[in-house]
């Protein structure tokens, strides 16, 4: 079982923002909206919830944070049957593997194409 934070919030000025998404793989990525407990958000405006992921299958979780300068950092997780199988960091338009099986990158590639995320370089070493 994995606990995930699904959040979409921004600061009052709109210069800072955080967004996290959860997708399930069923012959293609489909966004999942699970019920969970409400939690306070990182920024003032928005909503957030804590979700326990108990289902079997392959899930892709993405969390992105935009800072004052407009730069985006993020983390992408591939969750396979309740365990984190691949962890990637997103920074400066690059994806870098932190841990896990690099063969699961195909699911991340689908997510990048779905969300139109700009990526210049991928490091799976």
TORDREN-915027 format. One record per residue: x, y, z of N, C-alpha, C, O in turn; residue in one letter. Coordinates in pm, whole numbers, plus 50000, padded with zeros to 5 digits. Example, Ala and Ser with C-alpha at 12.3 -4.5 7.8 and 13.67 -1.06 7.14 Angstrom:
REM residues 2
{nc1: 51319	nc2: 49431	nc3: 50780	cac1: 51230	cac2: 49550	cac3: 50780	cc1: 51320	cc2: 49670	cc3: 50780	oc1: 51424	oc2: 49668	oc3: 50846	resn: a}
{nc1: 51285	nc2: 49775	nc3: 50708	cac1: 51367	cac2: 49894	cac3: 50714	cc1: 51290	cc2: 50003	cc3: 50787	oc1: 51341	oc2: 50114	oc3: 50804	resn: s}
This chain:
REM residues 125
{nc1: 50084	nc2: 49882	nc3: 50000	cac1: 50000	cac2: 50000	cac3: 50000	cc1: 50089	cc2: 50124	cc3: 50000	oc1: 50185	oc2: 50133	oc3: 50076	resn: x}
{nc1: 50055	nc2: 50218	nc3: 49915	cac1: 50132	cac2: 50341	cac3: 49900	cc1: 50039	cc2: 50459	cc3: 49930	oc1: 49926	oc2: 50464	oc3: 49881	resn: x}
{nc1: 50086	nc2: 50554	nc3: 50011	cac1: 50010	cac2: 50676	cac3: 50038	cc1: 50059	cc2: 50786	cc3: 49946	oc1: 50178	oc2: 50814	oc3: 49940	resn: x}
{nc1: 49966	nc2: 50850	nc3: 49876	cac1: 50000	cac2: 50955	cac3: 49781	cc1: 49921	cc2: 51081	cc3: 49814	oc1: 49809	oc2: 51075	oc3: 49864	resn: x}
{nc1: 49982	nc2: 51195	nc3: 49785	cac1: 49916	cac2: 51324	cac3: 49802	cc1: 49872	cc2: 51373	cc3: 49664	oc1: 49956	oc2: 51397	oc3: 49577	resn: x}
{nc1: 49741	nc2: 51388	nc3: 49645	cac1: 49688	cac2: 51444	cac3: 49522	cc1: 49650	cc2: 51587	cc3: 49552	oc1: 49558	oc2: 51614	oc3: 49630	resn: x}
{nc1: 49721	nc2: 51680	nc3: 49489	cac1: 49705	cac2: 51820	cac3: 49525	cc1: 49709	cc2: 51907	cc3: 49401	oc1: 49781	oc2: 51880	oc3: 49305	resn: x}
{nc1: 49631	nc2: 52013	nc3: 49406	cac1: 49635	cac2: 52115	cac3: 49303	cc1: 49614	cc2: 52247	cc3: 49374	oc1: 49501	oc2: 52282	oc3: 49410	resn: x}
{nc1: 49723	nc2: 52322	nc3: 49395	cac1: 49712	cac2: 52448	cac3: 49467	cc1: 49810	cc2: 52549	cc3: 49410	oc1: 49907	oc2: 52514	oc3: 49342	resn: x}
{nc1: 49782	nc2: 52676	nc3: 49441	cac1: 49872	cac2: 52783	cac3: 49399	cc1: 49871	cc2: 52892	cc3: 49506	oc1: 49781	oc2: 52898	oc3: 49590	resn: x}
{nc1: 49972	nc2: 52977	nc3: 49500	cac1: 49979	cac2: 53087	cac3: 49594	cc1: 49880	cc2: 53196	cc3: 49556	oc1: 49823	oc2: 53194	oc3: 49446	resn: x}
{nc1: 49858	nc2: 53290	nc3: 49646	cac1: 49763	cac2: 53398	cac3: 49617	cc1: 49808	cc2: 53480	cc3: 49497	oc1: 49725	oc2: 53526	oc3: 49419	resn: x}
{nc1: 49939	nc2: 53499	nc3: 49482	cac1: 49989	cac2: 53577	cac3: 49368	cc1: 49989	cc2: 53496	cc3: 49239	oc1: 49994	oc2: 53554	oc3: 49130	resn: x}
{nc1: 49984	nc2: 53364	nc3: 49250	cac1: 49984	cac2: 53278	cac3: 49132	cc1: 50123	cc2: 53249	cc3: 49080	oc1: 50138	oc2: 53186	oc3: 48975	resn: x}
{nc1: 50227	nc2: 53294	nc3: 49152	cac1: 50364	cac2: 53273	cac3: 49106	cc1: 50419	cc2: 53138	cc3: 49148	oc1: 50513	oc2: 53088	oc3: 49086	resn: x}
{nc1: 50362	nc2: 53079	nc3: 49249	cac1: 50402	cac2: 52945	cac3: 49294	cc1: 50284	cc2: 52851	cc3: 49275	oc1: 50169	oc2: 52891	oc3: 49296	resn: x}
{nc1: 50311	nc2: 52728	nc3: 49236	cac1: 50203	cac2: 52632	cac3: 49216	cc1: 50254	cc2: 52490	cc3: 49233	oc1: 50372	oc2: 52463	oc3: 49210	resn: x}
{nc1: 50166	nc2: 52401	nc3: 49272	cac1: 50198	cac2: 52259	cac3: 49281	cc1: 50080	cc2: 52182	cc3: 49223	oc1: 49964	oc2: 52218	oc3: 49241	resn: x}
{nc1: 50114	nc2: 52075	nc3: 49153	cac1: 50011	cac2: 51991	cac3: 49094	cc1: 50058	cc2: 51847	cc3: 49098	oc1: 50172	oc2: 51817	oc3: 49061	resn: x}
{nc1: 49972	nc2: 51758	nc3: 49141	cac1: 50005	cac2: 51616	cac3: 49140	cc1: 49889	cc2: 51540	cc3: 49078	oc1: 49772	oc2: 51570	oc3: 49101	resn: x}
{nc1: 49926	nc2: 51440	nc3: 48997	cac1: 49830	cac2: 51364	cac3: 48918	cc1: 49855	cc2: 51215	cc3: 48934	oc1: 49967	oc2: 51173	oc3: 48960	resn: x}
{nc1: 49749	nc2: 51137	nc3: 48918	cac1: 49760	cac2: 50992	cac3: 48926	cc1: 49690	cc2: 50933	cc3: 48804	oc1: 49575	oc2: 50964	oc3: 48775	resn: x}
{nc1: 49763	nc2: 50846	nc3: 48733	cac1: 49711	cac2: 50779	cac3: 48614	cc1: 49722	cc2: 50628	cc3: 48631	oc1: 49816	oc2: 50579	oc3: 48695	resn: x}
{nc1: 49627	nc2: 50556	nc3: 48575	cac1: 49630	cac2: 50410	cac3: 48577	cc1: 49648	cc2: 50359	cc3: 48434	oc1: 49594	oc2: 50417	oc3: 48340	resn: x}
{nc1: 49723	nc2: 50251	nc3: 48420	cac1: 49749	cac2: 50191	cac3: 48289	cc1: 49647	cc2: 50082	cc3: 48261	oc1: 49648	oc2: 49978	oc3: 48326	resn: x}
{nc1: 49559	nc2: 50106	nc3: 48162	cac1: 49466	cac2: 50007	cac3: 48110	cc1: 49466	cc2: 50022	cc3: 47958	oc1: 49379	oc2: 50090	oc3: 47903	resn: x}
{nc1: 49562	nc2: 49959	nc3: 47890	cac1: 49581	cac2: 49975	cac3: 47746	cc1: 49586	cc2: 50124	cc3: 47708	oc1: 49532	oc2: 50166	oc3: 47606	resn: x}
{nc1: 49651	nc2: 50200	nc3: 47791	cac1: 49663	cac2: 50345	cac3: 47775	cc1: 49647	cc2: 50409	cc3: 47911	oc1: 49591	oc2: 50349	oc3: 48002	resn: x}
{nc1: 49695	nc2: 50530	nc3: 47925	cac1: 49685	cac2: 50598	cac3: 48054	cc1: 49549	cc2: 50664	cc3: 48070	oc1: 49500	oc2: 50731	oc3: 47979	resn: x}
{nc1: 49489	nc2: 50644	nc3: 48186	cac1: 49361	cac2: 50706	cac3: 48220	cc1: 49374	cc2: 50769	cc3: 48358	oc1: 49421	oc2: 50704	oc3: 48451	resn: x}
{nc1: 49333	nc2: 50895	nc3: 48370	cac1: 49345	cac2: 50963	cac3: 48498	cc1: 49249	cc2: 50903	cc3: 48599	oc1: 49135	oc2: 50869	oc3: 48566	resn: x}
{nc1: 49296	nc2: 50891	nc3: 48723	cac1: 49220	cac2: 50829	cac3: 48830	cc1: 49188	cc2: 50935	cc3: 48934	oc1: 49275	oc2: 51012	oc3: 48974	resn: x}
{nc1: 49064	nc2: 50940	nc3: 48979	cac1: 49023	cac2: 51027	cac3: 49088	cc1: 48975	cc2: 50939	cc3: 49202	oc1: 48860	oc2: 50895	oc3: 49202	resn: x}
{nc1: 49061	nc2: 50913	nc3: 49298	cac1: 49027	cac2: 50829	cac3: 49412	cc1: 48980	cc2: 50916	cc3: 49528	oc1: 49016	oc2: 51033	oc3: 49538	resn: x}
{nc1: 48900	nc2: 50857	nc3: 49615	cac1: 48855	cac2: 50928	cac3: 49734	cc1: 48962	cc2: 50915	cc3: 49842	oc1: 49029	oc2: 50812	oc3: 49853	resn: x}
{nc1: 48976	nc2: 51020	nc3: 49919	cac1: 49074	cac2: 51020	cac3: 50025	cc1: 49037	cc2: 51124	cc3: 50128	oc1: 48934	oc2: 51191	oc3: 50117	resn: x}
{nc1: 49123	nc2: 51138	nc3: 50228	cac1: 49099	cac2: 51236	cac3: 50333	cc1: 49156	cc2: 51371	cc3: 50293	oc1: 49265	oc2: 51378	oc3: 50237	resn: x}
{nc1: 49082	nc2: 51476	nc3: 50320	cac1: 49128	cac2: 51611	cac3: 50287	cc1: 49242	cc2: 51650	cc3: 50379	oc1: 49240	oc2: 51624	oc3: 50500	resn: x}
{nc1: 49343	nc2: 51714	nc3: 50321	cac1: 49459	cac2: 51760	cac3: 50397	cc1: 49485	cc2: 51906	cc3: 50359	oc1: 49441	oc2: 51951	oc3: 50253	resn: x}
{nc1: 49557	nc2: 51980	nc3: 50444	cac1: 49592	cac2: 52117	cac3: 50407	cc1: 49689	cc2: 52118	cc3: 50289	oc1: 49775	oc2: 52031	oc3: 50278	resn: x}
{nc1: 49674	nc2: 52217	nc3: 50202	cac1: 49756	cac2: 52225	cac3: 50082	cc1: 49885	cc2: 52300	cc3: 50110	oc1: 49899	oc2: 52368	oc3: 50213	resn: x}
{nc1: 49979	nc2: 52288	nc3: 50019	cac1: 50107	cac2: 52356	cac3: 50032	cc1: 50089	cc2: 52507	cc3: 50017	oc1: 50154	oc2: 52584	oc3: 50088	resn: x}
{nc1: 50002	nc2: 52549	nc3: 49926	cac1: 49975	cac2: 52690	cac3: 49903	cc1: 49831	cc2: 52721	cc3: 49941	oc1: 49751	oc2: 52631	oc3: 49967	resn: x}
{nc1: 49799	nc2: 52849	nc3: 49945	cac1: 49672	cac2: 52896	cac3: 50001	cc1: 49549	cc2: 52854	cc3: 49921	oc1: 49450	oc2: 52809	oc3: 49979	resn: x}
{nc1: 49554	nc2: 52867	nc3: 49790	cac1: 49437	cac2: 52841	cac3: 49708	cc1: 49445	cc2: 52702	cc3: 49646	oc1: 49546	oc2: 52668	oc3: 49584	resn: x}
{nc1: 49341	nc2: 52624	nc3: 49663	cac1: 49338	cac2: 52491	cac3: 49602	cc1: 49289	cc2: 52386	cc3: 49698	oc1: 49235	oc2: 52416	oc3: 49805	resn: x}
{nc1: 49308	nc2: 52262	nc3: 49659	cac1: 49261	cac2: 52150	cac3: 49740	cc1: 49362	cc2: 52037	cc3: 49734	oc1: 49439	oc2: 52024	oc3: 49639	resn: x}
{nc1: 49361	nc2: 51956	nc3: 49839	cac1: 49452	cac2: 51842	cac3: 49845	cc1: 49389	cc2: 51728	cc3: 49923	oc1: 49308	oc2: 51750	oc3: 50013	resn: x}
{nc1: 49428	nc2: 51607	nc3: 49889	cac1: 49378	cac2: 51491	cac3: 49962	cc1: 49485	cc2: 51383	cc3: 49968	oc1: 49571	oc2: 51374	oc3: 49881	resn: x}
{nc1: 49479	nc2: 51304	nc3: 50072	cac1: 49570	cac2: 51192	cac3: 50094	cc1: 49498	cc2: 51065	cc3: 50053	oc1: 49390	oc2: 51035	oc3: 50103	resn: x}
{nc1: 49560	nc2: 50988	nc3: 49963	cac1: 49496	cac2: 50871	cac3: 49904	cc1: 49580	cc2: 50748	cc3: 49937	oc1: 49702	oc2: 50750	oc3: 49922	resn: x}
{nc1: 49514	nc2: 50641	nc3: 49980	cac1: 49580	cac2: 50512	cac3: 49998	cc1: 49556	cc2: 50430	cc3: 49872	oc1: 49441	oc2: 50403	oc3: 49835	resn: x}
{nc1: 49663	nc2: 50392	nc3: 49806	cac1: 49654	cac2: 50317	cac3: 49680	cc1: 49660	cc2: 50168	cc3: 49712	oc1: 49767	oc2: 50115	oc3: 49741	resn: x}
{nc1: 49545	nc2: 50102	nc3: 49706	cac1: 49537	cac2: 49960	cac3: 49742	cc1: 49512	cc2: 49870	cc3: 49622	oc1: 49524	oc2: 49748	oc3: 49633	resn: x}
{nc1: 49477	nc2: 49929	nc3: 49510	cac1: 49445	cac2: 49849	cac3: 49391	cc1: 49570	cc2: 49787	cc3: 49332	oc1: 49681	oc2: 49838	oc3: 49349	resn: x}
{nc1: 49551	nc2: 49677	nc3: 49262	cac1: 49659	cac2: 49614	cac3: 49187	cc1: 49664	cc2: 49677	cc3: 49048	oc1: 49565	oc2: 49733	oc3: 49001	resn: x}
{nc1: 49779	nc2: 49668	nc3: 48985	cac1: 49795	cac2: 49724	cac3: 48852	cc1: 49912	cc2: 49819	cc3: 48848	oc1: 49991	oc2: 49828	oc3: 48942	resn: x}
{nc1: 49923	nc2: 49890	nc3: 48737	cac1: 50033	cac2: 49983	cac3: 48716	cc1: 49978	cc2: 50125	cc3: 48718	oc1: 49887	oc2: 50160	oc3: 48642	resn: x}
{nc1: 50034	nc2: 50206	nc3: 48808	cac1: 49995	cac2: 50346	cac3: 48824	cc1: 50116	cc2: 50434	cc3: 48798	oc1: 50229	oc2: 50396	oc3: 48826	resn: x}
{nc1: 50090	nc2: 50553	nc3: 48744	cac1: 50195	cac2: 50653	cac3: 48724	cc1: 50152	cc2: 50777	cc3: 48801	oc1: 50046	oc2: 50834	oc3: 48775	resn: x}
{nc1: 50237	nc2: 50819	nc3: 48897	cac1: 50210	cac2: 50935	cac3: 48982	cc1: 50310	cc2: 51044	cc3: 48947	oc1: 50430	oc2: 51019	oc3: 48942	resn: x}
{nc1: 50261	nc2: 51164	nc3: 48924	cac1: 50348	cac2: 51276	cac3: 48890	cc1: 50317	cc2: 51394	cc3: 48980	oc1: 50200	oc2: 51427	oc3: 49003	resn: x}
{nc1: 50422	nc2: 51458	nc3: 49031	cac1: 50406	cac2: 51577	cac3: 49116	cc1: 50502	cc2: 51683	cc3: 49065	oc1: 50623	oc2: 51661	oc3: 49058	resn: x}
{nc1: 50447	nc2: 51800	nc3: 49030	cac1: 50527	cac2: 51909	cac3: 48974	cc1: 50509	cc2: 52034	cc3: 49059	oc1: 50400	oc2: 52063	oc3: 49107	resn: x}
{nc1: 50620	nc2: 52108	nc3: 49076	cac1: 50623	cac2: 52228	cac3: 49157	cc1: 50683	cc2: 52341	cc3: 49076	oc1: 50795	oc2: 52329	oc3: 49026	resn: x}
{nc1: 50609	nc2: 52451	nc3: 49063	cac1: 50658	cac2: 52569	cac3: 48990	cc1: 50700	cc2: 52675	cc3: 49091	oc1: 50625	oc2: 52707	oc3: 49182	resn: x}
{nc1: 50822	nc2: 52728	nc3: 49073	cac1: 50872	cac2: 52827	cac3: 49168	cc1: 50852	cc2: 52969	cc3: 49117	oc1: 50787	oc2: 52990	oc3: 49014	resn: x}
{nc1: 50908	nc2: 53065	nc3: 49189	cac1: 50889	cac2: 53207	cac3: 49159	cc1: 50941	cc2: 53245	cc3: 49021	oc1: 50883	oc2: 53331	oc3: 48955	resn: x}
{nc1: 51048	nc2: 53182	nc3: 48977	cac1: 51107	cac2: 53213	cac3: 48847	cc1: 51039	cc2: 53140	cc3: 48732	oc1: 51076	oc2: 53158	oc3: 48616	resn: x}
{nc1: 50939	nc2: 53058	nc3: 48763	cac1: 50868	cac2: 52984	cac3: 48659	cc1: 50931	cc2: 52852	cc3: 48624	oc1: 50887	oc2: 52785	oc3: 48530	resn: x}
{nc1: 51036	nc2: 52812	nc3: 48697	cac1: 51102	cac2: 52684	cac3: 48671	cc1: 51021	cc2: 52572	cc3: 48736	oc1: 50964	oc2: 52589	oc3: 48844	resn: x}
{nc1: 51017	nc2: 52460	nc3: 48669	cac1: 50937	cac2: 52347	cac3: 48716	cc1: 51029	cc2: 52233	cc3: 48756	oc1: 51119	oc2: 52195	oc3: 48682	resn: x}
{nc1: 51004	nc2: 52181	nc3: 48875	cac1: 51072	cac2: 52061	cac3: 48924	cc1: 50964	cc2: 51958	cc3: 48953	oc1: 50849	oc2: 51992	oc3: 48979	resn: x}
{nc1: 51002	nc2: 51832	nc3: 48947	cac1: 50901	cac2: 51732	cac3: 48972	cc1: 50957	cc2: 51595	cc3: 49003	oc1: 51078	oc2: 51572	oc3: 48999	resn: x}
{nc1: 50866	nc2: 51506	nc3: 49034	cac1: 50899	cac2: 51368	cac3: 49064	cc1: 50793	cc2: 51281	cc3: 48999	oc1: 50674	oc2: 51310	oc3: 49009	resn: x}
{nc1: 50836	nc2: 51176	nc3: 48932	cac1: 50745	cac2: 51082	cac3: 48867	cc1: 50771	cc2: 50943	cc3: 48923	oc1: 50886	oc2: 50897	oc3: 48926	resn: x}
{nc1: 50666	nc2: 50877	nc3: 48967	cac1: 50676	cac2: 50742	cac3: 49023	cc1: 50593	cc2: 50646	cc3: 48940	oc1: 50481	oc2: 50679	oc3: 48898	resn: x}
{nc1: 50647	nc2: 50528	nc3: 48915	cac1: 50571	cac2: 50420	cac3: 48855	cc1: 50548	cc2: 50317	cc3: 48966	oc1: 50642	oc2: 50262	oc3: 49021	resn: x}
{nc1: 50421	nc2: 50294	nc3: 48997	cac1: 50384	cac2: 50205	cac3: 49107	cc1: 50324	cc2: 50079	cc3: 49047	oc1: 50225	oc2: 50083	oc3: 48975	resn: x}
{nc1: 50387	nc2: 49967	nc3: 49077	cac1: 50343	cac2: 49839	cac3: 49021	cc1: 50301	cc2: 49749	cc3: 49136	oc1: 50384	oc2: 49710	oc3: 49219	resn: x}
{nc1: 50173	nc2: 49715	nc3: 49141	cac1: 50114	cac2: 49627	cac3: 49243	cc1: 50149	cc2: 49671	cc3: 49385	oc1: 50187	oc2: 49589	oc3: 49469	resn: x}
{nc1: 50135	nc2: 49800	nc3: 49411	cac1: 50152	cac2: 49849	cac3: 49547	cc1: 50293	cc2: 49882	cc3: 49590	oc1: 50313	oc2: 49921	oc3: 49705	resn: x}
{nc1: 50392	nc2: 49868	nc3: 49502	cac1: 50529	cac2: 49904	cac3: 49535	cc1: 50584	cc2: 50000	cc3: 49431	oc1: 50547	oc2: 49993	oc3: 49313	resn: x}
{nc1: 50671	nc2: 50089	nc3: 49473	cac1: 50731	cac2: 50186	cac3: 49382	cc1: 50840	cc2: 50115	cc3: 49303	oc1: 50941	oc2: 50073	oc3: 49359	resn: x}
{nc1: 50818	nc2: 50103	nc3: 49171	cac1: 50910	cac2: 50028	cac3: 49086	cc1: 51008	cc2: 50116	cc3: 49011	oc1: 51115	oc2: 50070	oc3: 48972	resn: x}
{nc1: 50973	nc2: 50243	nc3: 48990	cac1: 51061	cac2: 50336	cac3: 48920	cc1: 51038	cc2: 50475	cc3: 48974	oc1: 50924	oc2: 50519	oc3: 48990	resn: x}
{nc1: 51148	nc2: 50546	nc3: 49003	cac1: 51140	cac2: 50683	cac3: 49053	cc1: 51228	cc2: 50772	cc3: 48968	oc1: 51347	oc2: 50744	oc3: 48950	resn: x}
{nc1: 51171	nc2: 50879	nc3: 48915	cac1: 51243	cac2: 50972	cac3: 48829	cc1: 51228	cc2: 51114	cc3: 48884	oc1: 51124	oc2: 51149	oc3: 48939	resn: x}
{nc1: 51333	nc2: 51194	nc3: 48869	cac1: 51328	cac2: 51336	cac3: 48901	cc1: 51322	cc2: 51416	cc3: 48772	oc1: 51385	oc2: 51378	oc3: 48673	resn: x}
{nc1: 51246	nc2: 51525	nc3: 48772	cac1: 51236	cac2: 51615	cac3: 48657	cc1: 51288	cc2: 51751	cc3: 48700	oc1: 51237	oc2: 51812	oc3: 48794	resn: x}
{nc1: 51393	nc2: 51799	nc3: 48629	cac1: 51455	cac2: 51927	cac3: 48662	cc1: 51527	cc2: 51977	cc3: 48539	oc1: 51597	oc2: 51901	oc3: 48472	resn: x}
{nc1: 51512	nc2: 52105	nc3: 48509	cac1: 51578	cac2: 52168	cac3: 48394	cc1: 51548	cc2: 52095	cc3: 48263	oc1: 51638	oc2: 52076	oc3: 48181	resn: x}
{nc1: 51425	nc2: 52055	nc3: 48244	cac1: 51378	cac2: 51984	cac3: 48124	cc1: 51445	cc2: 51848	cc3: 48105	oc1: 51450	oc2: 51796	oc3: 47993	resn: x}
{nc1: 51498	nc2: 51790	nc3: 48214	cac1: 51565	cac2: 51659	cac3: 48207	cc1: 51501	cc2: 51563	cc3: 48304	oc1: 51458	oc2: 51602	oc3: 48413	resn: x}
{nc1: 51494	nc2: 51437	nc3: 48264	cac1: 51447	cac2: 51330	cac3: 48351	cc1: 51567	cc2: 51245	cc3: 48393	oc1: 51647	oc2: 51205	oc3: 48309	resn: x}
{nc1: 51579	nc2: 51218	nc3: 48522	cac1: 51690	cac2: 51139	cac3: 48573	cc1: 51635	cc2: 51031	cc3: 48664	oc1: 51554	oc2: 51058	oc3: 48753	resn: x}
{nc1: 51679	nc2: 50908	nc3: 48642	cac1: 51634	cac2: 50795	cac3: 48723	cc1: 51701	cc2: 50801	cc3: 48859	oc1: 51823	oc2: 50816	oc3: 48868	resn: x}
{nc1: 51622	nc2: 50791	nc3: 48964	cac1: 51674	cac2: 50786	cac3: 49101	cc1: 51692	cc2: 50641	cc3: 49143	oc1: 51797	oc2: 50602	oc3: 49192	resn: x}
{nc1: 51587	nc2: 50561	nc3: 49123	cac1: 51594	cac2: 50419	cac3: 49157	cc1: 51488	cc2: 50344	cc3: 49077	oc1: 51395	oc2: 50404	oc3: 49024	resn: x}
{nc1: 51505	nc2: 50214	nc3: 49070	cac1: 51403	cac2: 50131	cac3: 49007	cc1: 51445	cc2: 50074	cc3: 48873	oc1: 51560	oc2: 50087	oc3: 48830	resn: x}
{nc1: 51349	nc2: 50009	nc3: 48809	cac1: 51370	cac2: 49937	cac3: 48684	cc1: 51352	cc2: 50031	cc3: 48565	oc1: 51242	oc2: 50082	oc3: 48543	resn: x}
{nc1: 51458	nc2: 50056	nc3: 48487	cac1: 51446	cac2: 50148	cac3: 48374	cc1: 51357	cc2: 50097	cc3: 48260	oc1: 51320	oc2: 50174	oc3: 48171	resn: x}
{nc1: 51322	nc2: 49969	nc3: 48260	cac1: 51236	cac2: 49916	cac3: 48154	cc1: 51092	cc2: 49966	cc3: 48166	oc1: 51015	oc2: 49955	oc3: 48071	resn: x}
{nc1: 51056	nc2: 50020	nc3: 48281	cac1: 50921	cac2: 50075	cac3: 48300	cc1: 50908	cc2: 50217	cc3: 48250	oc1: 50805	oc2: 50281	oc3: 48271	resn: x}
{nc1: 51011	nc2: 50267	nc3: 48183	cac1: 51010	cac2: 50405	cac3: 48133	cc1: 50904	cc2: 50427	cc3: 48025	oc1: 50863	oc2: 50540	oc3: 48002	resn: x}
{nc1: 50860	nc2: 50320	nc3: 47960	cac1: 50757	cac2: 50335	cac3: 47856	cc1: 50628	cc2: 50395	cc3: 47911	oc1: 50561	oc2: 50471	oc3: 47841	resn: x}
{nc1: 50593	nc2: 50364	nc3: 48036	cac1: 50474	cac2: 50421	cac3: 48098	cc1: 50493	cc2: 50571	cc3: 48121	oc1: 50400	oc2: 50650	oc3: 48105	resn: x}
{nc1: 50614	nc2: 50609	nc3: 48159	cac1: 50645	cac2: 50750	cac3: 48182	cc1: 50643	cc2: 50825	cc3: 48049	oc1: 50598	oc2: 50940	oc3: 48042	resn: x}
{nc1: 50690	nc2: 50761	nc3: 47943	cac1: 50691	cac2: 50822	cac3: 47811	cc1: 50548	cc2: 50853	cc3: 47766	oc1: 50522	oc2: 50957	oc3: 47704	resn: x}
{nc1: 50455	nc2: 50763	nc3: 47797	cac1: 50314	cac2: 50786	cac3: 47765	cc1: 50260	cc2: 50907	cc3: 47842	oc1: 50185	oc2: 50988	oc3: 47788	resn: x}
{nc1: 50299	nc2: 50918	nc3: 47970	cac1: 50254	cac2: 51031	cac3: 48052	cc1: 50308	cc2: 51163	cc3: 47998	oc1: 50235	oc2: 51262	oc3: 47993	resn: x}
{nc1: 50434	nc2: 51164	nc3: 47957	cac1: 50495	cac2: 51285	cac3: 47902	cc1: 50423	cc2: 51328	cc3: 47775	oc1: 50400	oc2: 51447	oc3: 47753	resn: x}
{nc1: 50388	nc2: 51231	nc3: 47692	cac1: 50315	cac2: 51263	cac3: 47568	cc1: 50174	cc2: 51312	cc3: 47598	oc1: 50124	oc2: 51402	oc3: 47531	resn: x}
{nc1: 50109	nc2: 51253	nc3: 47697	cac1: 49972	cac2: 51292	cac3: 47732	cc1: 49966	cc2: 51434	cc3: 47787	oc1: 49878	oc2: 51511	oc3: 47750	resn: x}
{nc1: 50060	nc2: 51468	nc3: 47875	cac1: 50059	cac2: 51598	cac3: 47940	cc1: 50138	cc2: 51706	cc3: 47866	oc1: 50141	oc2: 51821	oc3: 47909	resn: x}
{nc1: 50200	nc2: 51670	nc3: 47754	cac1: 50282	cac2: 51762	cac3: 47675	cc1: 50392	cc2: 51827	cc3: 47759	oc1: 50409	oc2: 51949	oc3: 47756	resn: x}
{nc1: 50466	nc2: 51746	nc3: 47832	cac1: 50575	cac2: 51795	cac3: 47915	cc1: 50700	cc2: 51805	cc3: 47830	oc1: 50738	oc2: 51706	oc3: 47766	resn: x}
{nc1: 50767	nc2: 51921	nc3: 47827	cac1: 50889	cac2: 51932	cac3: 47748	cc1: 51006	cc2: 51860	cc3: 47815	oc1: 51036	oc2: 51885	oc3: 47932	resn: x}
{nc1: 51070	nc2: 51770	nc3: 47740	cac1: 51186	cac2: 51695	cac3: 47791	cc1: 51294	cc2: 51699	cc3: 47684	oc1: 51271	oc2: 51661	oc3: 47569	resn: x}
{nc1: 51413	nc2: 51745	nc3: 47723	cac1: 51524	cac2: 51749	cac3: 47631	cc1: 51613	cc2: 51626	cc3: 47642	oc1: 51665	oc2: 51578	oc3: 47541	resn: x}
{nc1: 51630	nc2: 51574	nc3: 47763	cac1: 51724	cac2: 51465	cac3: 47784	cc1: 51669	cc2: 51370	cc3: 47890	oc1: 51602	oc2: 51412	oc3: 47984	resn: x}
{nc1: 51697	nc2: 51242	nc3: 47872	cac1: 51655	cac2: 51139	cac3: 47967	cc1: 51778	cc2: 51058	cc3: 48006	oc1: 51853	oc2: 51011	oc3: 47920	resn: x}
{nc1: 51797	nc2: 51043	nc3: 48138	cac1: 51910	cac2: 50965	cac3: 48190	cc1: 51853	cc2: 50849	cc3: 48271	oc1: 51799	oc2: 50869	oc3: 48380	resn: x}
{nc1: 51864	nc2: 50727	nc3: 48217	cac1: 51812	cac2: 50609	cac3: 48286	cc1: 51923	cc2: 50523	cc3: 48345	oc1: 51897	oc2: 50411	oc3: 48388	resn: x}
{nc1: 52047	nc2: 50574	nc3: 48348	cac1: 52157	cac2: 50496	cac3: 48402	cc1: 52149	cc2: 50481	cc3: 48550	oc1: 52235	oc2: 50418	oc3: 48611	resn: x}
